[in-house]
Amino acid sequence: MRDGSGRPAEAGLEGVDLFDPRFHGEGDPHAVWARMREHAPLHRQTLPDGRAFWSVTRHADACRVLGEHRTFTSERGSLLMQLGTPDAASGRMLVATDPPRHTALRRPLNRLFAGPALHAAEDRVRRAVRSVLAPAAREGRWDLARRAGLLPMAVAGALMDLPEEDGERLLHWTGMAAAPEDPDFRVASAGATLAVAHHRLFAYFTDLVARRRGTEGEDAVRLLLSMRTDEGPLSDEEAVVNCYSMLLGANATTPHAVAGTVLALMEHPEQYAAVREDRSLVPGLVEEGLRWTSPASSFLRYAVVDAELSGGVVPAGDAVAVWVGSANRDERVFADPYRFDVRRTDNRHLAFGFGPHYCLGAAVSRLTLRIFFEEALDAVEEFRPAGRPRHLVSNFVAGLAELPVRTRPRRD
């Protein structure tokens, strides 16, 4: 099945195009990844225009590529859609910067994503979750994936102190940046869609940064403006690109983890029943949902030196795509990996990445998922499918653009 809800059918590798966003929206990458892990753990693909990249699909190789920044750099682009294009934000944006500068940029931000700041965001997140679940109070068909799109603004909006009335347009623009081939976002062409998204988001944050500089507050924008590295304070441009990165990261993970986990629970109703009976299983549900959905589907790195991985050697200078969804189904690490199991104990998933670029917002995402399922368990006796899910057309985000559901409300 498309979501890995059973061992995928055997798939050959001839003609497979993992670069094509449509394959991830309409095909079954899990079947291809299973074949790769077994027979081609290091697989090279050349595009018609001559660009090429290697794919790694095993958990151990994924950890090595993501964890060893001296061997695999992030500074030439971290997204597969950037393949062969220099990253204009290299050395300035967290995701496009290697240690030690990455560490210097990240360290001051850590306190915003833990402790009191995280606790302060909880009320706003819970309000947003209740808004997402509002249709569950009545019988009827509704789209959970589209409503879950409200969550990134609750999470990132609280930490960045963004006006709630800006949420709809910011959500749409980040969707354009994450999935420029998806029919919900595409404007003329993928390139045009990305250009429009970047122009609007950078213009928005340029104006916001200008208005925030020199003012008091504890949000992420003002913290960026107050930061100093060995080179001095961050410029407005550096603050802008990191604001963009934080918002894109929130949009690329949390709502898709929510929708994808609900889809898994509809396919495995006994798991939802188990959590309903024993609320102590909620943390296990969150972690299994993250492993299962792997919403940040791929990360890109470039080899700095010749690097040996399972299946061969990546020459220096070549691009390497890490397929997170595959690593999170690796039979070498996960017992019965195609079983959705909220009681899974040894769950070393890579949904938030690995190494120095481990997701800054991981704790916030976990908080949001925990609150969502706490509220869902209070409000919903049963989730039932009400139509065919539609997957996002993207080689970066593994998510759901549509998830029609019917819910049976709890009456107690």
Secondary structure, DSSP 4 states (H G I P E B T S, - for coil): -TT-SSPPPP---TT--TT-HHHHHHS-HHHHHHHHHHH-SEEEEE-TTS-EEEEE-SHHHHHHHHH-TTTEESTT-SSGGGTTS--TTTTTSGGG--TTHHHHHHGGGGGGGSHHHHHHHHHHHHHHHHHHTGGGGSSSEEEHHHHHTTHHHHHHHHHHT--GGGHHHHHHHHHHHH-TTSTTT--SSHHHHHHHHHHHHHHHHHHHHHHHTT----SHHHHHHH-EETTEEPPHHHHHHHHHHHHHHHHHHHHHHHHHHHHHHHHSHHHHHHHHH-GGGHHHHHHHHHHHH-SB-EEEEEESS-EEETTEEEPTT-EEEEEHHHHTT-TTTSSSTTS--TT-------TT--GGG--TTHHHHHHHHHHHHHHHHHHEEEEEE-S--EE---SSB--EEE-EEEEEE---
